[in-house]
Amino acid sequence: MRKLLLTGVASLLASCAVGPDYERPQTPEPAEFLAARDSRFDADDERAFWNGFGDPLLAELVRQALVANQDLQGALARYDRASALLDDAERGQWPGVGATAGVAETRLADIEQAPPGAGTSRSDAYRVGLVADWELDLFGRLRRITESQRAEWEASAADVAAVQVALVGQLAASYFELRGLQQLIRVVEDNVRLQQESLEIVSARLDAGRGTEFDQVRASAQLERIRAGLPALHARVRAAMHRVAVLTGQPPAALVDTLSRPRDLPQQRPVIAAGTPGELLRRRPDIAAAELRLAGATARIGVATADLYPRFTLSGLLGTLAGDPGDLFSSGSQAGNVALGVDWTFLNVGFVQARIAAADAESREALAAYQQAVLLALEDTETSLVRYQQSRERTRRLELAVDAAAEAVRLARLRYERGYIGYFEVLSADQELVTVRDETVQSRTTEVLAMVDVYRALAGAPRL
């Protein structure tokens, strides 16, 4: 009989879990990225793309950020929490064993005594033992709970990777913005020197009786206008330094000395493999997290559905019971019991069905979130590739414009000194050179930031 019972229990435990099994949904997947047709983005490992810029300081800052950034520490703590909850869910599938001990004193009323008035109204009982409880997971409720928690644990790991990608992108963007601003300050200072030279030429002509005071005032005004842009640039530089420091887990002013020495924007560029949209969907951690949460929500439908079926619990006690502490553990004090409990909420079927409907709605919401994450990832990648290509082309054309504007200034000054043109033409040429130099530096910065966006859109988890 016992063998038959164990065989039946084993068969029931091997039965399928109720509720739907997760299946990956179909998503739109173009054959290629349109913006990658005319460009090559080849790299051995884009996950360490920052090394491709040839800047050791940037690589060191990334290393610090991936160790000490507080947002990342929070994501790691959430991962640890999910790991602990998964461990708890897995242990819930196996018998729980505990120890129990106690002492009880019982006093009986006269009418409860046998026979009444016998005078045995008081008795003591001492007990020590081990208790075990085991929910027989016949319909997969516990397995679905574990399945859901495992999906959440894996999703939290993907969240950590997503935070890492975002962190490296933010750090690289802030660092290159800082370098671009420092380079822009240098351009403005060069423009100040250029305008000072113009003012000296105008003043010399005025002293020689060949110029006008009006030209001198205009040259002086142009000089001060250019100088007026420096304080705002210096403020932006300091703000960028603060941002880099905080991203690396340090106080805002911690890196001011380290970052104060200007550096050019990198001439070296990492080249990133765009791959196919299908490859993108397999490596982006935000998409992985969204899909895993969809799988977890699907499993929770099974958890709710299992409440439509009876829940069987097997419990047991093995211990010793005696009326005197000295008699504990004696041969006659051994006690034990085994019980099979049944809990069936079929009378509350309306409540169970409401929970099932809620779980189904949660699953549909997770499906919509996953599909939206896929669409946003494709959009993000296409847009970042286009912006990078167009920023490179704009920078190339502006560099040509700088050469032409510088030559125009040289010729305008020469003609002004010879008296062929007025100072208005010289001022116009100077302003054009100032403008195009500023735009070129900003375009170079935009180009590097666009490359960072390409990494952020395409990368998997960063790797040092």
C-alpha positions as a LaTeX table, in Angstrom:
\begin{tabular}{lrrr}
\hline
Residue & $x$ (\AA) & $y$ (\AA) & $z$ (\AA) \\
\hline
Met1 & 0.00 & 0.00 & 0.00 \\
Arg2 & 2.79 & 2.41 & 0.94 \\
Lys3 & 4.62 & 1.61 & $-2.32$ \\
Leu4 & 1.46 & 2.26 & $-4.30$ \\
Leu5 & 0.95 & 5.58 & $-2.51$ \\
Leu6 & 4.54 & 6.70 & $-3.23$ \\
Thr7 & 4.18 & 5.71 & $-6.87$ \\
Gly8 & 0.99 & 7.74 & $-7.17$ \\
Val9 & 2.57 & 10.78 & $-5.52$ \\
Ala10 & 5.57 & 10.57 & $-7.86$ \\
Ser11 & 3.29 & 10.41 & $-10.88$ \\
Leu12 & 1.34 & 13.42 & $-9.72$ \\
Leu13 & 4.51 & 15.41 & $-9.05$ \\
Ala14 & 5.67 & 14.72 & $-12.60$ \\
Ser15 & 2.46 & 16.13 & $-14.08$ \\
Cys16 & 2.52 & 19.32 & $-16.10$ \\
Ala17 & 2.17 & 22.69 & $-14.41$ \\
Val18 & $-1.08$ & 24.49 & $-15.10$ \\
Gly19 & $-1.11$ & 27.77 & $-16.97$ \\
Pro20 & 0.50 & 28.75 & $-20.30$ \\
Asp21 & 4.14 & 27.98 & $-21.08$ \\
Tyr22 & 6.15 & 30.97 & $-22.25$ \\
Glu23 & 6.84 & 31.33 & $-25.96$ \\
Arg24 & 8.85 & 34.20 & $-27.44$ \\
Pro25 & 6.47 & 36.52 & $-29.32$ \\
Gln26 & 6.99 & 37.46 & $-32.93$ \\
Thr27 & 8.47 & 40.93 & $-33.40$ \\
Pro28 & 9.25 & 43.06 & $-36.46$ \\
Glu29 & 12.81 & 42.37 & $-37.56$ \\
Pro30 & 14.10 & 44.17 & $-40.68$ \\
Ala31 & 16.82 & 42.42 & $-42.65$ \\
Glu32 & 19.30 & 45.27 & $-42.12$ \\
Phe33 & 19.70 & 48.82 & $-40.87$ \\
Leu34 & 19.20 & 51.25 & $-43.71$ \\
Ala35 & 21.73 & 53.69 & $-42.29$ \\
Ala36 & 24.43 & 51.00 & $-42.23$ \\
Arg37 & 24.27 & 50.19 & $-45.94$ \\
Asp38 & 26.85 & 52.75 & $-47.01$ \\
Ser39 & 29.11 & 52.60 & $-43.97$ \\
Arg40 & 31.13 & 49.94 & $-42.26$ \\
Phe41 & 31.05 & 49.60 & $-38.52$ \\
Asp42 & 33.58 & 46.83 & $-37.91$ \\
Ala43 & 35.02 & 46.09 & $-34.47$ \\
Asp44 & 36.18 & 43.01 & $-32.60$ \\
Asp45 & 34.35 & 43.93 & $-29.40$ \\
Glu46 & 32.20 & 47.04 & $-29.15$ \\
Arg47 & 31.60 & 46.31 & $-25.46$ \\
Ala48 & 34.99 & 47.92 & $-24.70$ \\
Phe49 & 34.60 & 50.61 & $-27.33$ \\
Trp50 & 36.10 & 53.36 & $-25.15$ \\
Asn51 & 39.55 & 51.83 & $-25.71$ \\
Gly52 & 39.16 & 52.66 & $-29.39$ \\
Phe53 & 39.52 & 56.39 & $-28.71$ \\
Gly54 & 43.12 & 55.95 & $-27.58$ \\
Asp55 & 42.57 & 57.95 & $-24.37$ \\
Pro56 & 43.99 & 56.20 & $-21.26$ \\
Leu57 & 42.34 & 58.71 & $-18.92$ \\
Leu58 & 38.90 & 57.92 & $-20.34$ \\
Ala59 & 39.56 & 54.18 & $-19.93$ \\
Glu60 & 40.54 & 54.74 & $-16.29$ \\
Leu61 & 37.43 & 56.82 & $-15.62$ \\
Val62 & 35.24 & 54.09 & $-17.12$ \\
Arg63 & 36.93 & 51.52 & $-14.89$ \\
Gln64 & 36.22 & 53.67 & $-11.81$ \\
Ala65 & 32.60 & 54.22 & $-12.82$ \\
Leu66 & 31.94 & 50.51 & $-13.32$ \\
Val67 & 33.20 & 49.92 & $-9.78$ \\
Ala68 & 31.95 & 52.90 & $-7.76$ \\
Asn69 & 28.95 & 54.48 & $-9.50$ \\
Gln70 & 26.02 & 54.65 & $-7.07$ \\
Asp71 & 23.29 & 53.97 & $-9.63$ \\
Leu72 & 25.16 & 50.81 & $-10.58$ \\
Gln73 & 25.50 & 49.84 & $-6.92$ \\
Gly74 & 21.73 & 50.19 & $-6.58$ \\
Ala75 & 21.18 & 47.93 & $-9.60$ \\
Leu76 & 23.55 & 45.35 & $-8.13$ \\
Ala77 & 21.65 & 45.46 & $-4.83$ \\
Arg78 & 18.39 & 44.80 & $-6.71$ \\
Tyr79 & 20.09 & 41.87 & $-8.41$ \\
Asp80 & 21.16 & 40.46 & $-5.04$ \\
Arg81 & 17.60 & 40.84 & $-3.75$ \\
Ala82 & 16.20 & 38.98 & $-6.76$ \\
Ser83 & 18.81 & 36.24 & $-6.27$ \\
Ala84 & 17.75 & 35.82 & $-2.64$ \\
Leu85 & 14.06 & 35.66 & $-3.59$ \\
Leu86 & 14.84 & 33.02 & $-6.20$ \\
Asp87 & 16.68 & 30.97 & $-3.60$ \\
Asp88 & 13.65 & 31.28 & $-1.31$ \\
Ala89 & 11.30 & 30.17 & $-4.12$ \\
Glu90 & 13.46 & 27.15 & $-4.98$ \\
Arg91 & 13.64 & 26.07 & $-1.34$ \\
Gly92 & 9.86 & 26.32 & $-1.16$ \\
Gln93 & 9.58 & 23.29 & $-3.47$ \\
Trp94 & 11.22 & 21.02 & $-0.90$ \\
Pro95 & 10.20 & 19.94 & 2.60 \\
Gly96 & 10.74 & 22.49 & 5.31 \\
Val97 & 12.19 & 21.09 & 8.52 \\
Gly98 & 12.13 & 22.80 & 11.90 \\
Ala99 & 12.49 & 22.11 & 15.58 \\
Thr100 & 9.82 & 22.51 & 18.23 \\
Ala101 & 9.89 & 22.43 & 22.02 \\
Gly102 & 7.42 & 23.39 & 24.71 \\
Val103 & 5.86 & 22.80 & 28.04 \\
Ala104 & 2.17 & 22.88 & 28.84 \\
Glu105 & 0.18 & 22.82 & 32.07 \\
Thr106 & $-3.44$ & 21.70 & 31.93 \\
Arg107 & $-6.10$ & 22.20 & 34.64 \\
Leu108 & $-9.44$ & 20.49 & 34.26 \\
Ala109 & $-12.76$ & 21.53 & 35.74 \\
Asp110 & $-14.50$ & 19.01 & 37.98 \\
Ile111 & $-16.90$ & 18.02 & 35.22 \\
Glu112 & $-13.98$ & 17.34 & 32.86 \\
Gln113 & $-12.30$ & 14.95 & 35.26 \\
Ala114 & $-12.73$ & 11.23 & 34.83 \\
Pro115 & $-14.47$ & 10.32 & 36.99 \\
Pro116 & $-15.81$ & 13.75 & 38.02 \\
Gly117 & $-14.18$ & 14.97 & 41.21 \\
Ala118 & $-11.32$ & 12.48 & 40.98 \\
Gly119 & $-8.88$ & 15.25 & 41.91 \\
Thr120 & $-6.64$ & 14.84 & 38.84 \\
Ser121 & $-7.28$ & 18.37 & 37.64 \\
Arg122 & $-3.66$ & 19.28 & 36.84 \\
Ser123 & $-1.18$ & 17.71 & 34.42 \\
Asp124 & 2.11 & 18.79 & 32.81 \\
Ala125 & 3.42 & 17.90 & 29.36 \\
Tyr126 & 6.92 & 18.42 & 27.98 \\
Arg127 & 7.67 & 17.97 & 24.30 \\
Val128 & 10.67 & 18.20 & 21.97 \\
Gly129 & 10.66 & 17.24 & 18.32 \\
Leu130 & 11.27 & 17.87 & 14.64 \\
Val131 & 8.48 & 18.99 & 12.32 \\
Ala132 & 8.40 & 18.84 & 8.53 \\
Asp133 & 5.99 & 20.41 & 6.07 \\
Trp134 & 5.90 & 19.80 & 2.34 \\
Glu135 & 3.46 & 21.18 & $-0.18$ \\
Leu136 & 3.02 & 18.54 & $-2.87$ \\
Asp137 & 3.33 & 20.58 & $-6.05$ \\
Leu138 & 0.85 & 18.47 & $-8.01$ \\
Phe139 & $-0.35$ & 21.26 & $-10.29$ \\
Gly140 & 2.86 & 23.24 & $-10.60$ \\
Arg141 & 2.04 & 26.23 & $-8.41$ \\
Leu142 & 5.44 & 26.24 & $-6.75$ \\
Arg143 & 7.20 & 25.52 & $-10.03$ \\
Arg144 & 5.48 & 28.50 & $-11.62$ \\
Ile145 & 6.46 & 30.69 & $-8.66$ \\
Thr146 & 10.07 & 29.59 & $-9.11$ \\
Glu147 & 9.84 & 30.10 & $-12.86$ \\
Ser148 & 8.52 & 33.63 & $-12.35$ \\
Gln149 & 11.18 & 34.47 & $-9.79$ \\
Arg150 & 13.95 & 33.06 & $-11.97$ \\
Ala151 & 12.79 & 35.29 & $-14.82$ \\
Glu152 & 12.84 & 38.28 & $-12.48$ \\
Trp153 & 16.34 & 37.35 & $-11.33$ \\
Glu154 & 17.59 & 37.12 & $-14.90$ \\
Ala155 & 15.81 & 40.38 & $-15.74$ \\
Ser156 & 17.58 & 42.09 & $-12.86$ \\
Ala157 & 20.90 & 40.86 & $-14.28$ \\
Ala158 & 19.93 & 42.39 & $-17.62$ \\
Asp159 & 19.03 & 45.60 & $-15.76$ \\
Val160 & 22.57 & 45.71 & $-14.35$ \\
Ala161 & 23.97 & 45.38 & $-17.87$ \\
Ala162 & 21.61 & 48.12 & $-19.11$ \\
Val163 & 22.76 & 50.44 & $-16.32$ \\
Gln164 & 26.37 & 49.69 & $-17.27$ \\
Val165 & 25.74 & 50.56 & $-20.90$ \\
Ala166 & 23.92 & 53.77 & $-19.96$ \\
Leu167 & 26.62 & 54.67 & $-17.44$ \\
Val168 & 29.50 & 54.23 & $-19.87$ \\
Gly169 & 27.57 & 56.20 & $-22.49$ \\
Gln170 & 26.86 & 59.06 & $-20.07$ \\
Leu171 & 30.45 & 59.13 & $-18.83$ \\
Ala172 & 31.95 & 59.13 & $-22.32$ \\
Ala173 & 29.49 & 61.80 & $-23.47$ \\
Ser174 & 30.26 & 64.05 & $-20.48$ \\
Tyr175 & 34.00 & 63.53 & $-20.92$ \\
Phe176 & 33.94 & 64.39 & $-24.62$ \\
Glu177 & 31.63 & 67.32 & $-24.01$ \\
Leu178 & 34.24 & 68.59 & $-21.55$ \\
Arg179 & 37.04 & 68.17 & $-24.09$ \\
Gly180 & 34.96 & 69.86 & $-26.76$ \\
Leu181 & 34.29 & 72.82 & $-24.47$ \\
Gln182 & 37.99 & 73.11 & $-23.64$ \\
Gln183 & 38.80 & 73.09 & $-27.32$ \\
Leu184 & 36.10 & 75.68 & $-27.94$ \\
Ile185 & 37.65 & 77.92 & $-25.26$ \\
Arg186 & 40.95 & 77.64 & $-27.07$ \\
Val187 & 39.26 & 78.64 & $-30.32$ \\
Val188 & 37.63 & 81.63 & $-28.63$ \\
Glu189 & 41.00 & 82.66 & $-27.18$ \\
Asp190 & 42.52 & 82.39 & $-30.67$ \\
Asn191 & 39.67 & 84.55 & $-31.95$ \\
Val192 & 40.43 & 87.09 & $-29.20$ \\
Arg193 & 44.05 & 87.27 & $-30.35$ \\
Leu194 & 42.91 & 87.63 & $-33.94$ \\
Gln195 & 40.58 & 90.46 & $-33.03$ \\
Gln196 & 43.29 & 92.15 & $-30.96$ \\
Glu197 & 45.45 & 92.15 & $-34.05$ \\
Ser198 & 42.61 & 93.74 & $-36.00$ \\
Leu199 & 42.21 & 96.39 & $-33.30$ \\
Glu200 & 45.93 & 97.14 & $-33.44$ \\
Ile201 & 45.79 & 97.54 & $-37.21$ \\
Val202 & 42.81 & 99.88 & $-36.97$ \\
Ser203 & 44.48 & 101.91 & $-34.19$ \\
Ala204 & 47.70 & 102.17 & $-36.19$ \\
Arg205 & 45.78 & 103.42 & $-39.22$ \\
Leu206 & 43.95 & 105.94 & $-37.02$ \\
Asp207 & 47.25 & 107.20 & $-35.62$ \\
Ala208 & 48.58 & 107.50 & $-39.16$ \\
Gly209 & 45.56 & 109.53 & $-40.17$ \\
Arg210 & 44.27 & 106.90 & $-42.56$ \\
Gly211 & 41.56 & 105.38 & $-40.34$ \\
Thr212 & 38.50 & 106.51 & $-38.45$ \\
Glu213 & 37.55 & 106.44 & $-34.80$ \\
Phe214 & 34.35 & 104.67 & $-35.83$ \\
Asp215 & 36.38 & 101.72 & $-37.13$ \\
Gln216 & 38.37 & 101.64 & $-33.89$ \\
Val217 & 35.20 & 101.57 & $-31.75$ \\
Arg218 & 33.70 & 98.81 & $-33.84$ \\
Ala219 & 36.88 & 96.72 & $-33.60$ \\
Ser220 & 36.94 & 97.21 & $-29.82$ \\
Ala221 & 33.27 & 96.19 & $-29.54$ \\
Gln222 & 33.92 & 93.06 & $-31.58$ \\
Leu223 & 36.82 & 92.16 & $-29.28$ \\
Glu224 & 34.72 & 92.49 & $-26.13$ \\
Arg225 & 31.85 & 90.55 & $-27.69$ \\
Ile226 & 34.17 & 87.62 & $-28.31$ \\
Arg227 & 35.63 & 87.82 & $-24.81$ \\
Ala228 & 32.12 & 87.85 & $-23.33$ \\
Gly229 & 31.61 & 84.23 & $-24.40$ \\
Leu230 & 34.42 & 82.90 & $-22.21$ \\
Pro231 & 32.76 & 83.01 & $-18.73$ \\
Ala232 & 29.81 & 80.90 & $-19.85$ \\
Leu233 & 32.16 & 78.37 & $-21.45$ \\
His234 & 34.24 & 78.12 & $-18.28$ \\
Ala235 & 31.06 & 77.50 & $-16.26$ \\
Arg236 & 30.02 & 74.70 & $-18.62$ \\
Val237 & 33.50 & 73.17 & $-18.36$ \\
Arg238 & 33.28 & 73.07 & $-14.58$ \\
Ala239 & 29.77 & 71.54 & $-14.74$ \\
Ala240 & 31.05 & 68.81 & $-17.08$ \\
Met241 & 33.90 & 68.07 & $-14.65$ \\
His242 & 31.40 & 67.74 & $-11.82$ \\
Arg243 & 29.26 & 65.36 & $-13.87$ \\
Val244 & 32.23 & 63.12 & $-14.70$ \\
Ala245 & 33.24 & 62.97 & $-11.03$ \\
Val246 & 29.75 & 62.03 & $-9.81$ \\
Leu247 & 29.42 & 59.35 & $-12.50$ \\
Thr248 & 32.62 & 57.78 & $-11.17$ \\
Gly249 & 31.22 & 57.78 & $-7.63$ \\
Gln250 & 33.23 & 60.76 & $-6.35$ \\
Pro251 & 32.36 & 64.23 & $-5.00$ \\
Pro252 & 31.79 & 66.86 & $-7.74$ \\
Ala253 & 35.10 & 68.68 & $-7.26$ \\
Ala254 & 37.24 & 65.54 & $-6.96$ \\
Leu255 & 38.46 & 65.53 & $-10.59$ \\
Val256 & 38.87 & 69.26 & $-11.23$ \\
Asp257 & 42.66 & 69.10 & $-11.09$ \\
Thr258 & 42.80 & 65.90 & $-13.13$ \\
Leu259 & 40.54 & 67.21 & $-15.89$ \\
Ser260 & 41.70 & 70.84 & $-15.98$ \\
Arg261 & 44.48 & 70.18 & $-18.45$ \\
Pro262 & 42.85 & 70.58 & $-21.88$ \\
Arg263 & 42.99 & 67.73 & $-24.35$ \\
Asp264 & 41.92 & 67.66 & $-27.97$ \\
Leu265 & 38.94 & 65.67 & $-29.07$ \\
Pro266 & 40.14 & 62.23 & $-30.19$ \\
Gln267 & 41.20 & 61.83 & $-33.77$ \\
Gln268 & 41.07 & 58.05 & $-33.39$ \\
Arg269 & 37.61 & 56.52 & $-33.62$ \\
Pro270 & 36.41 & 53.07 & $-32.59$ \\
Val271 & 34.45 & 51.41 & $-35.36$ \\
Ile272 & 31.42 & 49.47 & $-34.22$ \\
Ala273 & 29.73 & 46.54 & $-35.91$ \\
Ala274 & 26.10 & 47.41 & $-36.53$ \\
Gly275 & 25.22 & 43.84 & $-37.47$ \\
Thr276 & 21.64 & 42.91 & $-38.27$ \\
Pro277 & 18.52 & 43.93 & $-36.34$ \\
Gly278 & 18.19 & 40.34 & $-35.15$ \\
Glu279 & 21.67 & 40.46 & $-33.63$ \\
Leu280 & 20.80 & 43.76 & $-31.98$ \\
Leu281 & 17.70 & 42.28 & $-30.35$ \\
Arg282 & 19.73 & 39.41 & $-28.95$ \\
Arg283 & 22.35 & 41.57 & $-27.28$ \\
Arg284 & 20.58 & 44.69 & $-25.99$ \\
Pro285 & 20.06 & 44.23 & $-22.24$ \\
Asp286 & 16.94 & 46.41 & $-22.07$ \\
Ile287 & 15.20 & 44.13 & $-24.57$ \\
Ala288 & 16.39 & 41.05 & $-22.68$ \\
Ala289 & 14.98 & 42.48 & $-19.44$ \\
Ala290 & 11.62 & 43.26 & $-21.08$ \\
Glu291 & 11.35 & 39.75 & $-22.52$ \\
Leu292 & 12.27 & 38.11 & $-19.21$ \\
Arg293 & 9.63 & 40.13 & $-17.39$ \\
Leu294 & 7.12 & 38.95 & $-19.99$ \\
Ala295 & 8.16 & 35.36 & $-19.23$ \\
Gly296 & 7.75 & 36.02 & $-15.50$ \\
Ala297 & 4.30 & 37.52 & $-16.01$ \\
Thr298 & 3.31 & 34.48 & $-18.08$ \\
Ala299 & 4.40 & 32.18 & $-15.26$ \\
Arg300 & 2.29 & 34.13 & $-12.77$ \\
Ile301 & $-0.80$ & 33.22 & $-14.78$ \\
Gly302 & $-0.01$ & 29.63 & $-13.86$ \\
Val303 & 0.42 & 30.58 & $-10.20$ \\
Ala304 & $-3.05$ & 32.12 & $-10.17$ \\
Thr305 & $-4.58$ & 29.26 & $-12.19$ \\
Ala306 & $-3.24$ & 26.68 & $-9.72$ \\
Asp307 & $-5.63$ & 28.05 & $-7.08$ \\
Leu308 & $-8.48$ & 26.44 & $-9.04$ \\
Tyr309 & $-7.11$ & 23.05 & $-7.96$ \\
Pro310 & $-6.69$ & 21.51 & $-4.49$ \\
Arg311 & $-3.46$ & 22.13 & $-2.63$ \\
Phe312 & $-2.03$ & 19.10 & $-0.80$ \\
Thr313 & 0.31 & 19.47 & 2.16 \\
Leu314 & 2.18 & 16.62 & 3.79 \\
Ser315 & 3.29 & 17.29 & 7.36 \\
Gly316 & 4.99 & 15.19 & 9.97 \\
Leu317 & 6.21 & 15.27 & 13.55 \\
Leu318 & 8.89 & 13.14 & 15.15 \\
Gly319 & 9.76 & 13.79 & 18.78 \\
Thr320 & 9.30 & 12.94 & 22.41 \\
Leu321 & 6.47 & 13.74 & 24.84 \\
Ala322 & 6.53 & 13.20 & 28.63 \\
Gly323 & 4.92 & 14.44 & 31.79 \\
Asp324 & 8.29 & 14.94 & 33.45 \\
Pro325 & 11.40 & 16.50 & 31.87 \\
Gly326 & 13.51 & 13.58 & 33.02 \\
Asp327 & 11.39 & 11.16 & 31.01 \\
Leu328 & 12.05 & 12.94 & 27.69 \\
Phe329 & 13.86 & 10.79 & 25.14 \\
Ser330 & 12.99 & 7.63 & 27.03 \\
Ser331 & 11.72 & 4.67 & 25.05 \\
Gly332 & 8.14 & 5.21 & 26.09 \\
Ser333 & 8.07 & 8.91 & 25.29 \\
Gln334 & 8.54 & 8.68 & 21.53 \\
Ala335 & 5.78 & 10.30 & 19.55 \\
Gly336 & 5.13 & 11.02 & 15.90 \\
Asn337 & 2.47 & 11.65 & 13.32 \\
Val338 & 2.04 & 12.11 & 9.58 \\
Ala339 & $-0.83$ & 14.11 & 8.14 \\
Leu340 & $-2.03$ & 14.93 & 4.66 \\
Gly341 & $-3.81$ & 18.29 & 4.43 \\
Val342 & $-6.04$ & 19.47 & 1.61 \\
Asp343 & $-6.77$ & 23.13 & 0.90 \\
Trp344 & $-9.15$ & 23.87 & $-1.92$ \\
Thr345 & $-10.47$ & 27.32 & $-2.60$ \\
Phe346 & $-13.10$ & 26.21 & $-5.12$ \\
Leu347 & $-15.82$ & 27.93 & $-3.09$ \\
Asn348 & $-13.98$ & 31.21 & $-3.76$ \\
Val349 & $-13.74$ & 30.55 & $-7.49$ \\
Gly350 & $-14.83$ & 34.10 & $-8.28$ \\
Phe351 & $-11.86$ & 35.51 & $-6.40$ \\
Val352 & $-9.51$ & 33.02 & $-8.06$ \\
Gln353 & $-10.81$ & 33.90 & $-11.52$ \\
Ala354 & $-10.33$ & 37.58 & $-10.74$ \\
Arg355 & $-6.69$ & 36.91 & $-9.84$ \\
Ile356 & $-6.26$ & 34.92 & $-13.05$ \\
Ala357 & $-7.72$ & 37.81 & $-15.06$ \\
Ala358 & $-5.38$ & 40.23 & $-13.30$ \\
Ala359 & $-2.38$ & 38.00 & $-14.07$ \\
Asp360 & $-3.46$ & 37.73 & $-17.70$ \\
Ala361 & $-3.74$ & 41.51 & $-17.95$ \\
Glu362 & $-0.28$ & 41.85 & $-16.40$ \\
Ser363 & 1.06 & 39.48 & $-19.05$ \\
Arg364 & $-0.53$ & 41.48 & $-21.87$ \\
Glu365 & 0.96 & 44.66 & $-20.41$ \\
Ala366 & 4.40 & 43.01 & $-20.30$ \\
Leu367 & 3.95 & 41.89 & $-23.92$ \\
Ala368 & 3.18 & 45.44 & $-24.99$ \\
Ala369 & 6.22 & 46.71 & $-23.05$ \\
Tyr370 & 8.45 & 44.13 & $-24.76$ \\
Gln371 & 7.20 & 44.94 & $-28.23$ \\
Gln372 & 7.59 & 48.66 & $-27.56$ \\
Ala373 & 11.16 & 48.07 & $-26.32$ \\
Val374 & 11.95 & 46.30 & $-29.60$ \\
Leu375 & 10.53 & 49.13 & $-31.71$ \\
Leu376 & 12.34 & 51.78 & $-29.67$ \\
Ala377 & 15.62 & 49.87 & $-29.98$ \\
Leu378 & 15.30 & 49.69 & $-33.76$ \\
Glu379 & 14.40 & 53.38 & $-33.91$ \\
Asp380 & 17.25 & 54.31 & $-31.59$ \\
Thr381 & 19.79 & 52.42 & $-33.67$ \\
Glu382 & 18.65 & 53.74 & $-37.05$ \\
Thr383 & 18.61 & 57.30 & $-35.72$ \\
Ser384 & 22.03 & 57.09 & $-34.06$ \\
Leu385 & 23.60 & 55.66 & $-37.22$ \\
Val386 & 22.12 & 58.44 & $-39.35$ \\
Arg387 & 23.23 & 61.15 & $-36.93$ \\
Tyr388 & 26.76 & 59.80 & $-36.84$ \\
Gln389 & 27.04 & 59.68 & $-40.62$ \\
Gln390 & 25.59 & 63.16 & $-41.06$ \\
Ser391 & 27.75 & 64.66 & $-38.30$ \\
Arg392 & 30.88 & 63.30 & $-39.99$ \\
Glu393 & 29.87 & 64.87 & $-43.28$ \\
Arg394 & 29.08 & 68.20 & $-41.62$ \\
Thr395 & 32.44 & 68.25 & $-39.84$ \\
Arg396 & 34.27 & 67.57 & $-43.10$ \\
Arg397 & 32.54 & 70.44 & $-44.86$ \\
Leu398 & 33.07 & 72.85 & $-41.96$ \\
Glu399 & 36.79 & 72.08 & $-41.91$ \\
Leu400 & 36.91 & 73.14 & $-45.55$ \\
Ala401 & 34.97 & 76.27 & $-44.64$ \\
Val402 & 37.50 & 77.16 & $-41.91$ \\
Asp403 & 40.34 & 77.10 & $-44.42$ \\
Ala404 & 38.38 & 79.30 & $-46.81$ \\
Ala405 & 37.30 & 81.74 & $-44.07$ \\
Ala406 & 40.89 & 82.07 & $-42.78$ \\
Glu407 & 42.10 & 82.90 & $-46.29$ \\
Ala408 & 39.30 & 85.45 & $-46.64$ \\
Val409 & 40.42 & 87.17 & $-43.42$ \\
Arg410 & 44.01 & 87.31 & $-44.66$ \\
Leu411 & 43.00 & 88.87 & $-47.95$ \\
Ala412 & 40.56 & 91.30 & $-46.28$ \\
Arg413 & 43.25 & 92.60 & $-43.94$ \\
Leu414 & 45.73 & 92.96 & $-46.76$ \\
Arg415 & 43.23 & 94.94 & $-48.86$ \\
Tyr416 & 42.24 & 97.07 & $-45.83$ \\
Glu417 & 45.88 & 97.94 & $-45.10$ \\
Arg418 & 46.28 & 99.03 & $-48.73$ \\
Gly419 & 43.12 & 101.09 & $-48.54$ \\
Tyr420 & 41.11 & 99.12 & $-51.07$ \\
Ile421 & 38.21 & 98.30 & $-48.72$ \\
Gly422 & 36.70 & 99.68 & $-45.51$ \\
Tyr423 & 36.84 & 98.09 & $-42.11$ \\
Phe424 & 33.29 & 96.80 & $-42.48$ \\
Glu425 & 34.50 & 94.16 & $-44.93$ \\
Val426 & 37.32 & 93.15 & $-42.58$ \\
Leu427 & 34.90 & 92.90 & $-39.65$ \\
Ser428 & 32.54 & 90.76 & $-41.72$ \\
Ala429 & 35.36 & 88.38 & $-42.65$ \\
Asp430 & 36.49 & 88.18 & $-39.01$ \\
Gln431 & 32.97 & 87.39 & $-37.82$ \\
Glu432 & 32.61 & 84.69 & $-40.45$ \\
Leu433 & 35.86 & 83.04 & $-39.33$ \\
Val434 & 34.85 & 83.21 & $-35.67$ \\
Thr435 & 31.49 & 81.62 & $-36.44$ \\
Val436 & 32.81 & 78.82 & $-38.62$ \\
Arg437 & 35.58 & 77.96 & $-36.15$ \\
Asp438 & 33.03 & 77.66 & $-33.34$ \\
Glu439 & 30.74 & 75.56 & $-35.49$ \\
Thr440 & 33.59 & 73.25 & $-36.48$ \\
Val441 & 34.56 & 72.52 & $-32.89$ \\
Gln442 & 30.93 & 71.95 & $-31.95$ \\
Ser443 & 30.48 & 69.68 & $-34.96$ \\
Arg444 & 33.54 & 67.64 & $-34.01$ \\
Thr445 & 32.11 & 67.28 & $-30.52$ \\
Thr446 & 28.73 & 66.27 & $-31.95$ \\
Glu447 & 30.44 & 63.68 & $-34.14$ \\
Val448 & 32.16 & 62.05 & $-31.16$ \\
Leu449 & 28.96 & 62.16 & $-29.11$ \\
Ala450 & 27.12 & 60.57 & $-32.03$ \\
Met451 & 29.65 & 57.75 & $-31.97$ \\
Val452 & 28.92 & 57.29 & $-28.27$ \\
Asp453 & 25.20 & 57.09 & $-29.13$ \\
Val454 & 25.96 & 54.39 & $-31.71$ \\
Tyr455 & 27.72 & 52.38 & $-29.01$ \\
Arg456 & 24.86 & 52.89 & $-26.57$ \\
Ala457 & 22.33 & 51.74 & $-29.16$ \\
Leu458 & 24.29 & 48.68 & $-30.29$ \\
Ala459 & 26.26 & 47.50 & $-27.29$ \\
Gly460 & 25.78 & 44.61 & $-24.96$ \\
Ala461 & 27.16 & 44.65 & $-21.42$ \\
Pro462 & 30.43 & 46.62 & $-21.14$ \\
Arg463 & 33.57 & 44.60 & $-20.52$ \\
Leu464 & 36.84 & 45.96 & $-19.18$ \\
\hline
\end{tabular}
